[in-house]
């Protein structure tokens, strides 16, 4: 722990945050993209370094400006934050690497430096949420990332993105403000904002009403940000009409970061202090998780726009993540965290394949994609691989987390059997909607007079396939995410009675 | 009497719900944004009132002070940040409304949906 290593938690945020304004100055074509990708790659390298440290049994605590916690601002990286830092920085880097051609086409040349700057701000905000150890800094970083992501989603040429982003902005702001009310009430009762300090002090006032109200506000506000059913209505349109590279980035990580805050707040601060918290948490969120899985998958089965189909599938996948967490057991929570990682891989591969397709076809409507696989076999191959992982076919990453989810459910007694049924039905519905894509793309004849398509450019395909093969890799050798998620679940639930 | 004594909380709740109602019930996008602004301002008031200590003054140490009582400055600093966030959100929201007006020629929600359905 010498030199630079101690400063890594701060650098994780500072690097993209400082490079963001500099990117605006890079006018010549392609330079802004190169700088943004380099910054994102650097953030990824820092995240890898932090993960290595965390796996070595170290927990990073960083007192900003040398002021000790709880009076100063503290940054903290443990296995939970390291897992999500890997997802966030990895998703940003890969989608930037693959997205150059696509973004060049979708964003006006003049505005590109500004766009990449907003991208880095979103990355800095998301990373900031993950390293911050106090409630108010989480709020500030959440707003930085949200404001930047509104800009990113609205950046594309499709005008339908504008009403979608307006809805996203209004709902996102309400969610964040709910969170702020909750934090205010907790501060009023405890006089502290540092999460670790809050955990100790809340004990004396845990039976008072403001704390209960705060728990409600924080949970609902963050559920809104995380697009938990039925608060998901902003998500499908925002994902559908955003520039394709942005969809890859956000589908892989944005809602998971809100879930991270939700889990951290509920399990670290409230769990061991509020009487019966785990029962209330489960009773509130488990039905929503089940509904998200069933309704999200059902809507996806009948959706004909490819991107919107995958967006509804995301709503269902958030359900799986929440289902594992709502069991409030170490096994369930680690399955849920593992699914965060594996879903990022699967959805990343799927949306990257969509990005490849969008470079060649004009419409992403399923009917227009008839026979596309004959002309773009590599693109569609990656899409199928991502789809198999989403369904949870053995040998892919998705199977590992579904397996852990099922075995965690079976520990829940009679209720567990029902949960297993829900997971199986959800996976079958995933099979149906992925099969619809496969059937159209591989087995239907192209429409009369359809233009001949060529395979997507090689660099984009390479990135897409590396993510698709990542699904196989982490399906066969899941040691890294397994270790991280198990360690995170244990540290979150260490006080469980 | 106790209910009236907590009047600042009533102001907070009424303002919060007024803003929330505008967001949900109004079809005009600008009115929705006004609602969002009200909603946020209500939370600012919640923070500011909690920092007040009866008989407290501004937390500045002056020579010759005997047992001074200070108001808590921390919530005020927090809210300064939150106000900046609120202003940026409103500005960005209005920017989006301008773009919507340019593209759709209207700021009424149902008319936009009507145009998209065509």
HADDOCK unambig.tbl for C-alpha pairs under 7 A between the chains (distance, minus, plus):
assign (segid A and resid 143 and name CA) (segid B and resid 85 and name CA) 6.93 0.50 0.50
assign (segid A and resid 147 and name CA) (segid B and resid 89 and name CA) 6.90 0.50 0.50
assign (segid A and resid 159 and name CA) (segid B and resid 103 and name CA) 6.79 0.50 0.50
assign (segid A and resid 162 and name CA) (segid B and resid 96 and name CA) 6.57 0.50 0.50
assign (segid A and resid 162 and name CA) (segid B and resid 100 and name CA) 6.14 0.50 0.50
assign (segid A and resid 166 and name CA) (segid B and resid 93 and name CA) 6.75 0.50 0.50
assign (segid A and resid 166 and name CA) (segid B and resid 96 and name CA) 6.80 0.50 0.50
assign (segid A and resid 170 and name CA) (segid B and resid 36 and name CA) 6.96 0.50 0.50
assign (segid A and resid 177 and name CA) (segid B and resid 40 and name CA) 6.54 0.50 0.50
assign (segid A and resid 181 and name CA) (segid B and resid 43 and name CA) 6.34 0.50 0.50
assign (segid A and resid 184 and name CA) (segid B and resid 47 and name CA) 6.44 0.50 0.50
assign (segid A and resid 188 and name CA) (segid B and resid 50 and name CA) 6.71 0.50 0.50
